[in-house]
Every structure is written in structure tokens, then in C-alpha cells.
Amino acid sequence: MTLRPDLAIIAREIAPGSRVLDVGCGDGALMAALRDQKQADARGMELDRDNVTACVARGLSVIQGNADTDLADYPDAAFDYAILSQTLQTTMRPDLVLDQLLRIGRMAFVSFPNFAQWRIRMALMFGGTMPVTKQLPARWYDTPNIHHVTIDDFRKYIAERGIRIEGQWFLRGEKLISAGAANLRAEHAVFLLTR
Amino acid sequence: MADARFGLDRKITLPGPLALDGGGVLAPVEIAYESYGTLNADGSNAILLCHALTGDQYVASTHPITGKPGWWTRMVGPGKPIDTNRYCVICPNVVGSCMGSSGPESLGPDGKPFAMRFPVITIRDMVRAQALLLDHLGIEALYAVVGGSMGGMQALTWAATYPTRVRAALVIASTARHSAQNIAFHEVGRQAIMADPNWRGGDYYHDGQAPDAGLAVARMAAHITYLSEHGLTEKFGRRLQDRSAKTFGFDADFQVESYLRYQGLSFTGRFDANSYLYITRAMDYFDLAEDHGGHLANAFRGSATRFCAVSFDTDWLYPTSESRNIVHALNAGGAPVSFMELSAPFGHDSFLLDVPELDRVVDGFLTAGGL
């Protein structure tokens, strides 16, 4: 099974034998890869009950829970990495969730769709309607993405909070692209953060 | 050659002594149990199944008194989620109960039933007795311990008391401590029994005049807590029982009254009132954190046991918050844990009923142990 591109980057970067918490772990694809390829001790949290059941059935330790409310239950520095992939923009308070990630994990991987990518800008500018793209297929009224964010927004916030960027990766489709004008060119961003 | 220690309707009298949390000692220790499936050569496929308050060892065989199928036949058997083709399932009757294990009905050293002379026991005492049984069966470590409701309390206690003997613990619709509300409902039941003139301080075994009316009321009150309001409404509503109009009397006018009366009455045919007192007491005394310096996380710190906790959205007896409390502690202790709240309309009893998602979870969690 091939991992989603942002997950593949995260899976590649994580050190073998790490303790990992995947917040919003979906069907557990990344966790399973980390367990099988990196001998990681991977734990997960996921909102959707069917996904949790699927994870348990593949032998993963996953808790049904909500990133906004249930991360507070984990002790400080319990993990080497806390991962939030394509979930940040769906949370009620992304800022507080980021705080929790960096409290629970020594480092945090955060990936999100970039709302400033040029296609989205064009759609808004010329269409005048909320963009519906391959990456963001939901419509304004049924989207789970309640806090759209751009790469520049994210960088600015990280800088303000004194959070360090240990690594950053940018994707167009499945392809890794350079950091140049990433806010305009990249569809997805992956950041590795630490306090 | 068949090993007589395994099979249906087994009973063993172990010398003990079993030192009890309350300070006393139980010796000898009688344990009635059943086993299903075959223990493999290295003894690595044993699953201990822990029953609930009024459950028993007849998990997947016909009940000798009621003639009804076992209480978890939908879950345990060949090809079922707890697959007896793969696992050797052991289900003991808890001490304090009345289906063959040591309890108030058992005979004391003077040849008369213990009645209220039976020592007050705890969930941990039940578990220690089960450990004696496993020693007898030659089972060093359990592939898994599984239990719903009070069975879940035993599963948690197993993992906390014998962490090296438990590879996985599946805790369904349960709690790490009895709440004030839980204790309150139990106290209603106990007072109903003790208020029955036939109870006589527990000495009723000699003349067959048992406190059935009190036990039936206890069961009726408890039964309400096992169901959901929605389930009761759907099943009975305000419908009348075999009549077209209210009688303006105190007959069972409503179907729900008739149902509860039947539940209460049929329960007295298979359960001992004193056992009900002792087991409800054991549950009320249950507070796993208390045994570990007030911090539940300490009960599981460094545990290598895999845990799975499951709750049901309509269970108000042991609601999801109780399971989350367990999960929180397991996380704090760093133990591998899964948790999910399943949706089912049947209240607390959901763990015994048709919830296909539970089957998937049980099967998946057990299979993941990699037998």
C-alpha cells in the first residue's frame, strides 16, 4: 500500500524505534507503516468510530477521541513525535491543538492543505466562490475544514510563538517541490516543529 | 487422553488458603468453571472470560437451571469472535456467587451453609481465586482476559495485580470504580432483600423459604439500570398489558410493569439472595485507584499488557466517561490502549446483545495479539 505523499514524507523522516502519537490517524495507514518499517511504538487518536474499529482490527492502539478536547489527557513529553496530518484545519482551536502537540511530543509533524496556492486564489478571484479543488473537494457548507490556513499564515504564527521549524516540505500533487514561492505554488505543506 | 481438568461443568476444590482483602481467609476454595476449546502445547492460547454480577460459568453451554443457551453464545464458540477453534476459553464462576464456587450458600466448617458468616469479598479476591484456578490448570500467562461490566472490573484487576500473566485485557462497558450512583442502586437492591421477612439475617437455606420477593425487587431495580430510556420506550411505551383500559388498581397494567415482574420472578429461580448481597458489595468496594495510592495510572505504570476499552453510547450505568477515565490512566501510565464508544440502543446490556461492531472489535483486538 502506498502512503499519501505527506504521510510518506513523515514516515521517511521519523527515526527508527520512536514513540509516536498520530492525531487524526484515519485508518491507521501511517501508524502501520511506522510500526512495520520503523519499529515505532505508534499510538493513535481518531474521531471516526469506523476508522478506530479498523485500526484496532489491524492491531493498532487507537483511541476514539477529539484533537480539540482529548489531547489534554496525555502526559508531557510522552512521545518523540506527535503527528497532525491534514487535521489542523478541521480543529476548533488550531493554536491550542498545536500547543498540545508540542507539549506531548518532543517534536511535532504538522501537514495541511495550503489555501494560498494559485489555483485556489484564481478560483476565488475569478469565480468569486469558495474554491472546490481536488485537494479541498468539500463545498463551503459541508466542509470539515473550518480554519483554512496558508503557508505564510502558518510560518508567521510559528515565528510569533517562538516555535522552531526543524524541517519543511512542500508538495504539488505527489511531487516534492522547492521552497521558493511555496505559498503560491504548493498544494500541501509538511512542517517538523519543536519548542 | 482427555484432560479431566478441562471441559464443561468442571468443579475443583483447591486447598487455598485464599487471603482476602477484608482480612479473613477462605479455605478451601471451591471453583466451578467451564472451558471451551483446547489449550495448545505451550499454553499460550488461554482466554479468561470474566462474568458479570448475575452471570455464571455457562457462557456458551445450556444453563442447568433455566435451560436457556449460555449468556454469550453470540460471542463465544467455533468461528465466533472469541473463537474456540483458536483459543482455550476458561470461564469460572466468581467466588461469592451461587453456581458452584465458594459463596454464602456453601457449607462452612460446621457443615451448615455459611450464609452471612461468609467473608465479605472484593473483586481482587475473585481475581486471586481465578489465579489459583489457572495455577491448577497449568496456565502461566493469559493470551487475554475479557469481561463486560463486573467482568471488566476483574479484567482491569487482573492486569493490575498480575501484569506479567496478562498479555491483553478487553474491558467492555465497565469502570475502574463504583460511583455514588452505582452504590446507591445496589443499596436499594440490598435493602429490598434484607427487608423481606424471609431473609432472617441470611439464615433461610434450611427451610426453603428464601427472600424471593426482596430479591425480585432488587432485580427489577437493577434491570432498569441495564436498559436505556429509549430502549424501554421503544419496547413498551405506555402500552397496557393484555387489557384495553386502565384498571384503576395496582395490577401490572402496563407492559413494562409486567415485564419487570417477570424479570424479577424468574431471577429468583436461579440466584441466591445472599450471593446478590455479597457480589454487589464487592462491586461497591471496587476502586482500583484506591489500591494504588489514589492514582489509577499507578495501577498500570509500565504495563506491557495491551488494553482495549469499549463503551456504549446509551449505557448510563457505566457511561463512556468511566471508560475514558480508564483510558486516561492507561495513557498516563504509557500502556498500549485502544478505546471506542460504540452506538447501540440497548443501554448497559448492549455488551450481551446484537451489536455487530462489538464483534468486529473483539475479533480484531484478539487476533492482533498474534497467536
Interface residues (C-beta under 8 A of the other chain):
Chain A: D41 R43 R49 V52 T53 C55 V56 A57 R58 G59 L60 S61 V62 I63 Q64 G65 D73 Y74 P75 A78
Chain B: R306 C308 R324 V327 H328 N331 A332 G334 P336 V337 S338 F339 M340 E341 L342 S343 E357 R360 V361 D363 G364 F365 T367 A368 G370
